[in-house]
Amino acid sequence: MQFNVGDKITVKEFQPGQYVDVIGTGKGKGFQGVVRRHKFAGGDMTHGAKGWHRRGGAIGQRLFPGRVFKNMRMPGHMGDRRVTTQNLRVVQCVKRTIFYLSRVRWRVRLVRLLLSAMP
């Protein structure tokens, strides 16, 4: 299949048995802490751990190097990113819906693009 920019792509372009790549936007989850965002274990619930149950802990050293290293895992915005799932087999095309054999492994807020996968 060959398309140009601005072409209207419909469900009729895809046939059952064809492999496609689904590109979409994942569901946004807002501002999340380190336990949910990076799978940190968190602190003890007992043994005098007041207020440190879901915190990330220390983020650096002291005077040397005197800064926080790049890619330090910290709380922040989660989700709402472009996600691609490759090589999904088309099972059925009905009206404006395409059914895949395997499921998309992320919650889809918006499907942006369906591409024909490489054979």
Long-range contacts (C-beta under 8 A, 24 or more apart in sequence): 1-116, 9-114, 11-93, 11-94, 11-95, 11-96, 11-97, 11-98, 12-93, 14-90, 14-93, 14-98, 14-114, 14-116, 15-90, 15-93, 16-90, 16-91, 16-92, 16-93, 17-89, 17-90, 18-89, 18-90, 18-116, 19-87, 19-88, 19-89, 19-90, 19-116, 19-117, 19-119, 20-88, 20-90, 20-98, 20-100, 20-114, 20-115, 20-116, 20-117, 21-84, 21-85, 21-86, 21-87, 21-88, 21-114, 21-115, 21-116, 21-117, 22-84, 22-85, 22-88, 22-100, 22-104, 22-111, 22-113, 22-114, 23-82, 23-83, 23-84, 23-111, 23-112, 23-113, 23-114, 23-115, 24-82, 24-83, 24-104, 24-106, 24-108, 24-109, 24-110, 24-111, 24-112, 24-113, 25-80, 25-81, 25-82, 25-83, 25-108, 25-109, 25-110, 25-112, 26-79, 26-80, 26-81, 26-82, 26-83, 26-106, 26-107, 26-108, 26-109, 27-79, 27-80, 27-106, 27-107, 27-108, 27-109, 28-77, 28-78, 28-79, 28-80, 28-109, 29-78, 29-79, 29-80, 30-77, 30-78, 30-79, 31-75, 31-76, 31-77, 31-78, 32-75, 32-76, 32-77, 32-78, 33-75, 34-73, 34-74, 34-75, 36-78, 37-73, 37-75, 37-76, 37-78, 38-73, 40-73, 80-109, 82-112, 86-117, 87-117, 88-117
